[in-house]
Amino acid sequence: MATESGGLLSLRVFRQDDMPDLLAHARAGNAEAFMLAEALCGALQAISNAPRKAPMICGCCPRSFPKHPFSIVLALPEVDTPMTGLSVGICKRCATEPEDIRDKAVIALRKLFPDLRPVDLGHVHQGGRA
């Protein structure tokens, strides 16, 4: 993932109530929404398939999923069509607002990428990247 991204990752926050809207955009033919929905479904499948004795846990605390409500952050290479990515679950006890969830995901991702630091690129139009 680090090679594909060239060091630049995009973090996408999805709370549980975001899924219907994402799926609607995917069904309407939005290719990016379809890719995100597919990645999100893969993360949810991994959570549900985790062994009962070794469940997936929050990226910031030891609360298990799916027993407790959570959000998922997709960390994807900032390229047009990413081929790899990571997902991080953040429980509602650790964060509930998108910015706070993203910040907690950065903390969790630093365990894998110690040099990770958020960069604000400002407002980017829907049709392109800065």
C-alpha positions as CSV (number, residue, x, y, z in Angstrom):
1,M,0.0,0.0,0.0
2,A,2.8,2.4,0.8
3,T,4.4,1.8,-2.6
4,E,1.1,2.3,-4.5
5,S,0.3,5.5,-2.5
6,G,3.6,7.1,-2.9
7,G,3.2,8.0,0.8
8,L,-0.2,9.8,0.3
9,L,-3.3,8.1,1.8
10,S,-6.9,9.2,1.8
11,L,-8.9,8.5,4.9
12,R,-12.6,7.9,4.4
13,V,-14.8,7.8,7.5
14,F,-18.0,5.7,7.4
15,R,-20.4,5.7,10.3
16,Q,-23.1,3.0,10.3
17,D,-25.8,5.3,9.1
18,D,-23.7,6.3,6.0
19,M,-24.0,2.9,4.3
20,P,-27.5,3.4,2.8
21,D,-26.4,6.6,1.0
22,L,-23.2,5.0,-0.2
23,L,-25.0,2.0,-1.6
24,A,-27.5,4.3,-3.3
25,H,-24.7,6.1,-5.1
26,A,-23.1,2.8,-6.0
27,R,-26.4,1.5,-7.5
28,A,-26.7,4.7,-9.4
29,G,-23.5,4.0,-11.2
30,N,-21.0,6.1,-9.3
31,A,-17.7,4.1,-9.7
32,E,-16.0,5.6,-6.7
33,A,-19.0,4.8,-4.5
34,F,-19.0,1.3,-5.8
35,M,-15.3,0.8,-5.0
36,L,-15.8,2.3,-1.5
37,A,-18.9,0.1,-0.9
38,E,-17.0,-2.9,-2.0
39,A,-14.1,-2.1,0.4
40,L,-16.5,-1.3,3.2
41,C,-18.3,-4.6,2.7
42,G,-15.0,-6.4,2.8
43,A,-14.2,-4.8,6.1
44,L,-17.6,-5.7,7.5
45,Q,-17.2,-9.3,6.3
46,A,-13.8,-9.6,8.0
47,I,-15.4,-8.3,11.3
48,S,-18.3,-10.8,11.1
49,N,-16.0,-13.7,10.1
50,A,-13.5,-13.1,13.0
51,P,-13.4,-16.0,15.5
52,R,-15.6,-15.5,18.5
53,K,-12.6,-16.0,20.8
54,A,-10.5,-13.4,18.8
55,P,-12.9,-10.7,17.6
56,M,-11.9,-7.6,15.7
57,I,-11.3,-4.8,18.2
58,C,-11.3,-1.0,18.1
59,G,-8.1,0.6,16.7
60,C,-7.8,2.7,19.9
61,C,-9.3,0.5,22.7
62,P,-10.0,-3.2,23.4
63,R,-13.7,-3.0,22.7
64,S,-14.8,-5.8,20.3
65,F,-16.8,-5.6,17.1
66,P,-19.6,-6.2,16.2
67,K,-20.7,-6.4,19.8
68,H,-20.4,-2.6,20.2
69,P,-21.4,0.1,17.7
70,F,-18.5,1.3,15.6
71,S,-17.4,3.3,12.5
72,I,-15.0,2.2,9.8
73,V,-12.2,4.3,8.3
74,L,-10.8,3.2,5.0
75,A,-7.2,4.2,4.4
76,L,-6.7,4.1,0.6
77,P,-3.8,5.1,-1.6
78,E,-4.5,8.5,-3.1
79,V,-4.6,7.4,-6.7
80,D,-7.4,7.2,-9.2
81,T,-8.1,3.5,-8.8
82,P,-6.5,2.1,-5.7
83,M,-5.7,-1.6,-5.7
84,T,-5.1,-2.0,-1.9
85,G,-6.2,-0.4,1.3
86,L,-6.6,-0.8,5.0
87,S,-9.6,-0.5,7.2
88,V,-9.7,0.6,10.9
89,G,-12.7,0.2,13.2
90,I,-13.3,2.9,15.8
91,C,-15.9,2.2,18.5
92,K,-18.5,4.8,19.5
93,R,-16.9,5.1,22.9
94,C,-13.7,6.4,21.4
95,A,-15.3,8.8,18.8
96,T,-18.6,9.6,17.2
97,E,-18.0,12.6,15.0
98,P,-16.2,12.2,11.6
99,E,-13.2,14.4,12.5
100,D,-12.7,12.7,15.8
101,I,-13.1,9.3,14.2
102,R,-10.5,10.2,11.6
103,D,-8.1,11.5,14.3
104,K,-8.5,8.2,16.2
105,A,-7.8,6.3,13.0
106,V,-4.6,8.2,12.5
107,I,-3.5,7.2,16.0
108,A,-4.3,3.5,15.1
109,L,-2.6,3.7,11.7
110,R,0.6,5.1,13.3
111,K,1.1,1.6,14.8
112,L,1.8,0.5,11.2
113,F,3.1,3.8,9.7
114,P,5.0,5.6,12.5
115,D,5.7,8.6,10.3
116,L,2.0,9.1,9.4
117,R,0.9,12.7,9.8
118,P,-2.4,14.3,8.6
119,V,-2.1,16.9,5.8
120,D,-5.0,19.2,5.0
121,L,-5.1,19.8,1.3
122,G,-8.0,22.3,1.6
123,H,-11.2,22.0,-0.4
124,V,-10.9,19.7,-3.4
125,H,-13.6,19.8,-6.1
126,Q,-15.6,16.7,-6.7
127,G,-14.1,16.2,-10.2
128,G,-10.4,16.3,-9.3
129,R,-7.6,16.2,-6.9
130,A,-5.2,18.9,-5.8
